[in-house]
């Protein structure tokens, strides 16, 4: 026992030391980027250097957390401190919510969407994550397999989790590739070739440990890169434009400018607010990649501590992001409105070349193009007006420092953070997919010869295969990240959320879970494909909620009518006698 404890402590110290070294080196590199920009380096160099440093840092973190033990690969050794696990969950939550929120700003449903994401985040980090960790399971598939001991239920749940992981992985991959093109001007195929090895380095050597530490690093960089410009604005603004505890008048004006610039495109509507809120909350609350970092904690109480950290960090991040976008739109107006189109700051033309800012309805990349675009507008008066400028939500999120005339370094670091979030989100989705098929859907490991474990080899092979398929798909076609994330949330709400709810009821057994899955499939297909039109966000949200209700009602009725007498089948995991065999074979007993 002493040798096992000593080895565990040594392993934890080794991992923490390597991650601390990488973190310090990354912080030093970030400082050097800011210094290089200050001494007059070309903006093009800074735009390439910032993402390159973060990409290399993520790859090194993944390689540094490599493990040959099953417990280290599937559960990160169960030794990630709560605050770090919470920071990792915050990074994954930011990565999956950012594309949906930025897209929703082009419609009228951003508050509903944001509320649903917050509700789902609270369910995931305060409910699902601690529940799975308290049960001793290493994944949602493990938890469902323990609670409902049926091979059919286990296989179906593994396939569902794999499908959700695939959607999340493709969305994160696409986010990283798009941001590389918008910020650094990298072509689509080169961006895919750069991103794929980094995603492989994050998840293949260390598994969940690599995902957790990479996500924590990405979240930390995001918080720093968007907080510093806001803090630098305090001496000039004194009060931040926020709806609560801030300059309400400035916030109202900024919000109206954002809404007027984006318009209200009905294509981006998400349907009835209550239905959309419920679908988002249920789906995100059961989303496997978001729950994964909490499984890496030592105890259930530590998982709850991590969840509290995530929720508090999420509220802080939302406030900072809202202030950032409001300050950015006000700064854009100050810098552009009232000037001649051919005498605008150089950064506005660079943003226009990447379609992040449009002037007089066109994306302009030079003073001549700007003058021609505005001259062709029938009612143009000679100087830029507020209605002539339209900034993409992505530019409002990362372009504050540049719009305020503080250089490109901080804006490029914010863009690098978005790239890092996309890469880690993709790695988390691929890890969930590979673990569900390679570890969750097969028999438990027994031996201690972890180096030759076929389960570990199979999981890594599945991860690499899925990554190659995703890269090939993105090379052939451009995918909307928010669409893939919406599909993942809908699947989780329709099928996984009912199983989690039924697992809390002692009467529910394997037959109840099987009936719930069949009811969810029937209802989901009926209300998705039975509309006779191509499914959109509103149809998916309605189908997910109705499938959830059908599954819960059916499972409950089956458990009442056909109650099983075996205590082991109906008892919740925390009350069932624990197996002497560990869920994950390791030389420390997992």
Secondary structure as GFF3:
##gff-version 3
##sequence-region A 1 590
A	DSSP	alpha_helix	2	38	.	.	.	ID=ss1
A	DSSP	alpha_helix	43	64	.	.	.	ID=ss2
A	DSSP	alpha_helix	70	75	.	.	.	ID=ss3
A	DSSP	three_ten_helix	76	78	.	.	.	ID=ss4
A	DSSP	alpha_helix	82	104	.	.	.	ID=ss5
A	DSSP	alpha_helix	110	123	.	.	.	ID=ss6
A	DSSP	pi_helix	124	128	.	.	.	ID=ss7
A	DSSP	alpha_helix	129	135	.	.	.	ID=ss8
A	DSSP	alpha_helix	140	147	.	.	.	ID=ss9
A	DSSP	alpha_helix	151	184	.	.	.	ID=ss10
A	DSSP	alpha_helix	188	203	.	.	.	ID=ss11
A	DSSP	alpha_helix	208	237	.	.	.	ID=ss12
A	DSSP	alpha_helix	248	262	.	.	.	ID=ss13
A	DSSP	three_ten_helix	266	268	.	.	.	ID=ss14
A	DSSP	alpha_helix	273	285	.	.	.	ID=ss15
A	DSSP	alpha_helix	288	295	.	.	.	ID=ss16
A	DSSP	alpha_helix	300	336	.	.	.	ID=ss17
A	DSSP	three_ten_helix	341	343	.	.	.	ID=ss18
A	DSSP	alpha_helix	346	353	.	.	.	ID=ss19
A	DSSP	beta_strand	357	359	.	.	.	ID=ss20
A	DSSP	alpha_helix	367	375	.	.	.	ID=ss21
A	DSSP	three_ten_helix	386	388	.	.	.	ID=ss22
A	DSSP	beta_strand	389	391	.	.	.	ID=ss23
A	DSSP	alpha_helix	393	398	.	.	.	ID=ss24
A	DSSP	alpha_helix	400	403	.	.	.	ID=ss25
A	DSSP	alpha_helix	409	435	.	.	.	ID=ss26
A	DSSP	pi_helix	436	440	.	.	.	ID=ss27
A	DSSP	three_ten_helix	450	452	.	.	.	ID=ss28
A	DSSP	alpha_helix	454	476	.	.	.	ID=ss29
A	DSSP	alpha_helix	481	491	.	.	.	ID=ss30
A	DSSP	pi_helix	492	496	.	.	.	ID=ss31
A	DSSP	alpha_helix	497	503	.	.	.	ID=ss32
A	DSSP	alpha_helix	510	529	.	.	.	ID=ss33
A	DSSP	alpha_helix	537	561	.	.	.	ID=ss34
A	DSSP	alpha_helix	567	570	.	.	.	ID=ss35
A	DSSP	three_ten_helix	573	575	.	.	.	ID=ss36
###
